[in-house]
Amino acid sequence: MATLLQDRPAAARPARSPVAGRRVSRRTWLLLAAAVLWLLGFLLLRGTGTLALPASELTDLHRSLNRFNGWIAENRDGNPVFMYILTPLRSAVGLVAGFFMAVFAASPTGEVIPVLGWLGTVAVLTWIAFAVGNIRVALLTAVVFTFFGIQGLFVDAAYTFALVLTAVLLTLIVGIPLGVLAGTSNRVQKVVTPVLDFMQTMPTFVYLAPLALIFLIGPASAVIATVIYAAPPVIRLTSHGIRSIPDNTREASDSLGTTGWQRLHTVQLPMARRTIVMGINQSTMAALSMVTIAALIAAPGLGQVVVVALQSLDVGTAVNAGLAIVLMAIVLDRVTTAASQRAEPGARRARRLSGRARYVVLAGTLLLTFGIVQVSRTILWAAVFPARLNFGAAISDGVTAASGWLQANLYFLTHSFRESVTVGILNPFQSLLTETPFYLLVVVIAIAAYAIGGWKLAAVTTFCLAVIVSLGLWNDAMVTLASTLLATVIVMLLGVVFGVAMGRSSRIDAAMRPMLDAGQTMPAFVYLVPFLGLFGATRFTAIVAAIIYAAPVAIKITADGIAAISPTVVEAAVSSGSTPWQVISKVQLPMARKTLALAANQGLMYVLAMVVIGALVGAGGLGYDVVAGFVQSSVFGKGLAAGLAIVFLGILLDRITQAAAATPGRKPGARKT
């Protein structure tokens, strides 16, 4: 094709539009003008109009939110909305959560002896893993839950599992019917889609403050927050599975005279089964991530252990609990993945060939499970994990000693690297944002938004910035923005380097993809733990954890974009004598420009999701305000305002990066034709 284009007469070639050239030039000039205006304003007006607010001070808005919090506490028992809607909902969710916690973690009387006992819990969960999966995931489940006891964390792990199970069940009760309606009705799809977009773009911690205000703190609030966070994947995938069924299959069903319910029951749901189970997998992993984060509103379990350890800088305990969270994530992922594979048509045929034998084995192992449960309910060592097998303290002490050794012997590396990045890059960039007058920065960002996406984007950007100013947290928002942008730049560098390598080599892709998948299944808390041991509690630690958390999604999106480029185009470039570097820089990266913008968008959103978690190790900014609002009722209003500021900062960054991905060459302000 390249040869044919070269052989065409000059008159037949499409003339390059001078208007298009001016459009690109106009955008470039606008961005340069914004940069020059920013630098000049910073040099001339540095330190004025920064709207800095000390950590102990509150604005009138923050005090109003504090008074609103107090008003709700005073009128909770007499307000009809609470009496007849919110309080009964909280009680119902609390009853379900309490039931599962009593079964797996602790009895209703408060004794740390579950209804099933630790051995009975292991037996029941192993049998369930075998029933929905296979023998390998069953053995993995048995080993991991027994290891929780060896870690000294069986009760905490059981609390976490009980809350995850509660949240997943409620998510499926709500999510699958909504997904079915969205898959069968275009009207419902149009209504549900923007709501799901809002739920998925909102940072997870923003759910916690208003839910704690409405439902108080505790397991019920944690489960409700988890349902909100975990519902979108199963709704989207259920809808997608139903809508992906071929039209000729629906037409064949309709020609047989089936009703809508019959078509759904006999055709659509069975054919979408695998996709629905994949949605259950994604919702389960999201639920585990959110349940651990919900420790900030007094949710019991492993997340609570990690939070307390991070606050006291106890690296050993944090690593021990973080390892337990990772292992639980692996078990839940493997079980739900195995269930998804068994839902495939080929797997069902294979199961029917040996169905009788499998049913016999399931029945026999179920009887054995009942026997183990009975033993666990009658013998103390089977009810409570034996103390002599508890090596949790030894594990924590060993990790703490190793962390101390690393900090002592690698201090010259870790400290010098941390300080060089902090002093040489982070501090100057943060000063550039925090010491520029707020009105000047609003103008600069609005001009940049206009250059990228036109008037609509500039208006949305200005509105978001105005909201952040009105919330009284402009300076803290700029601190957060500085670390977020720095982390995103590094995430994109990693995304380009490793994503291009994966997209160009199937071997590298096969080697790296399992590690990236594992990285995406880990709860966000876990990323802080190892770097806390290496670098201590600093902003740098939070940035590194955010980079590691966000890098997998950017790498995978970049790799998919590079791999999607037509091999013919690459072969033509190679045949013309291009070196591998020229192929990458002149062909593949330019053609994958939209994919790179999408990777930047998603990487930025993942980095922003770590803002509050990073505050647990000294990140500062809006994240610190949110955490302080959970801990101190006197600054609850400030914490709630900080959560809203994170939302609008996220909307601003999301819209700008989406515009860059969607219209990379359009004239600012030009209308679409």
VENTA-V845501 format. One record per backbone hydrogen bond with DSSP energy under -1.0 kcal/mol. CO is the residue of the C=O (numbers start at 1). NH is the residue of the N-H. If there is no record, write none. Layout:
BEGIN
<<CO:NH> <CO:NH>>
END
This chain:
BEGIN
<<1:5> <2:6> <3:7> <17:21> <18:22> <19:23> <20:24> <21:25> <22:26> <23:27> <24:28> <25:29> <26:30> <27:31> <28:32> <29:33> <30:34> <31:35> <32:36> <33:37> <34:38> <35:39> <36:40> <37:41> <38:42> <39:43> <40:44> <41:45> <45:48> <49:438> <54:57> <59:63> <60:64> <61:65> <62:66> <63:67> <64:68> <65:69> <66:70> <67:71> <68:72> <69:73> <70:74> <71:75> <75:79> <79:83> <80:84> <81:85> <81:86> <82:87> <85:89> <86:90> <87:91> <88:92> <89:93> <90:94> <91:95> <92:96> <93:97> <94:98> <95:99> <96:100> <97:101> <98:102> <99:103> <100:104> <101:105> <101:106> <102:115> <103:116> <107:110> <111:107> <111:113> <117:121> <118:122> <119:123> <120:124> <121:125> <122:126> <123:127> <124:128> <125:129> <126:130> <127:131> <128:132> <129:133> <134:138> <135:139> <136:140> <137:141> <138:142> <139:143> <140:144> <141:145> <142:146> <143:147> <144:148> <146:150> <147:151> <148:153> <149:152> <150:391> <153:157> <154:158> <155:159> <156:160> <157:161> <158:162> <159:163> <160:164> <161:165> <162:166> <163:167> <164:168> <165:169> <166:170> <167:171> <168:172> <169:173> <170:174> <171:175> <172:176> <174:178> <175:179> <176:180> <177:181> <178:182> <179:183> <180:184> <181:185> <185:189> <186:190> <187:191> <188:192> <189:193> <192:196> <193:197> <194:198> <195:199> <196:200> <197:201> <198:202> <203:206> <204:207> <207:211> <208:212> <209:213> <210:214> <211:215> <212:216> <218:222> <219:223> <220:224> <221:225> <222:226> <223:227> <224:228> <225:229> <226:230> <227:231> <231:235> <232:236> <233:237> <234:238> <235:239> <236:240> <237:241> <238:242> <239:243> <240:244> <242:245> <246:250> <247:251> <248:252> <249:253> <250:254> <251:255> <253:258> <254:257> <259:263> <260:264> <261:265> <262:266> <263:267> <263:268> <264:269> <267:271> <268:272> <270:273> <272:276> <273:277> <274:278> <275:279> <276:280> <277:281> <278:282> <279:283> <280:284> <281:285> <282:286> <283:287> <284:288> <285:289> <286:290> <287:291> <288:292> <289:293> <290:294> <292:295> <293:296> <294:297> <294:299> <295:298> <297:218> <301:305> <302:306> <303:307> <304:308> <305:309> <306:310> <307:311> <308:312> <309:314> <313:315> <314:318> <315:319> <316:320> <317:321> <318:322> <319:323> <320:324> <321:325> <322:326> <323:327> <324:328> <325:329> <326:330> <327:331> <328:332> <329:333> <330:334> <331:335> <332:336> <333:337> <334:338> <335:339> <336:340> <337:341> <338:342> <341:344> <344:348> <345:349> <346:350> <347:351> <348:352> <349:353> <352:355> <354:358> <355:359> <356:360> <357:361> <358:362> <359:363> <360:364> <361:365> <362:366> <363:367> <364:368> <365:369> <366:370> <367:371> <368:372> <369:373> <370:374> <371:375> <372:376> <373:377> <375:378> <375:379> <380:384> <382:119> <383:118> <386:389> <387:390> <391:395> <392:396> <393:397> <394:398> <395:399> <396:400> <397:401> <398:402> <399:403> <400:404> <401:405> <402:406> <403:407> <404:408> <405:409> <406:410> <410:414> <411:415> <413:417> <414:418> <415:419> <416:420> <417:421> <418:422> <419:423> <420:424> <421:425> <421:426> <422:427> <425:429> <426:430> <427:431> <428:432> <429:433> <430:434> <431:435> <435:47> <437:441> <438:442> <439:443> <440:444> <441:445> <442:446> <443:447> <444:448> <445:449> <446:450> <447:451> <448:452> <449:453> <450:454> <454:458> <455:459> <456:460> <457:461> <458:462> <459:463> <460:464> <461:465> <462:466> <463:467> <464:468> <465:469> <466:470> <467:471> <468:473> <469:472> <473:477> <474:478> <475:479> <476:480> <477:481> <478:482> <479:483> <480:484> <481:485> <482:486> <483:487> <484:488> <485:489> <486:490> <487:491> <488:492> <489:493> <490:494> <491:495> <492:496> <493:497> <494:498> <495:499> <496:500> <497:501> <498:502> <499:503> <500:504> <501:505> <505:509> <506:510> <507:511> <508:512> <509:513> <512:516> <513:517> <514:518> <515:519> <516:520> <517:521> <523:526> <524:527> <525:528> <528:532> <529:533> <530:534> <531:535> <532:536> <536:538> <538:542> <539:543> <540:544> <541:545> <542:546> <543:547> <544:548> <545:549> <546:550> <547:551> <550:554> <551:555> <552:556> <553:557> <554:558> <555:559> <556:560> <557:561> <558:562> <559:563> <560:564> <562:565> <566:570> <567:571> <568:572> <569:573> <570:574> <571:575> <572:576> <573:578> <574:577> <579:583> <580:584> <581:585> <582:586> <583:587> <583:588> <584:589> <587:591> <588:592> <590:593> <592:596> <593:597> <594:598> <595:599> <596:600> <597:601> <598:602> <599:603> <600:604> <601:605> <602:606> <603:607> <604:608> <605:609> <607:610> <608:611> <610:614> <613:616> <614:617> <614:619> <615:618> <621:625> <622:626> <623:627> <624:628> <625:629> <626:630> <627:631> <628:632> <632:635> <633:636> <635:639> <636:640> <637:641> <638:642> <639:643> <640:644> <641:645> <642:646> <643:647> <644:648> <645:649> <646:650> <647:651> <648:652> <649:653> <650:654> <651:655> <652:656> <653:657> <654:658> <655:659> <656:660> <657:661> <658:662> <659:663> <667:670>>
END
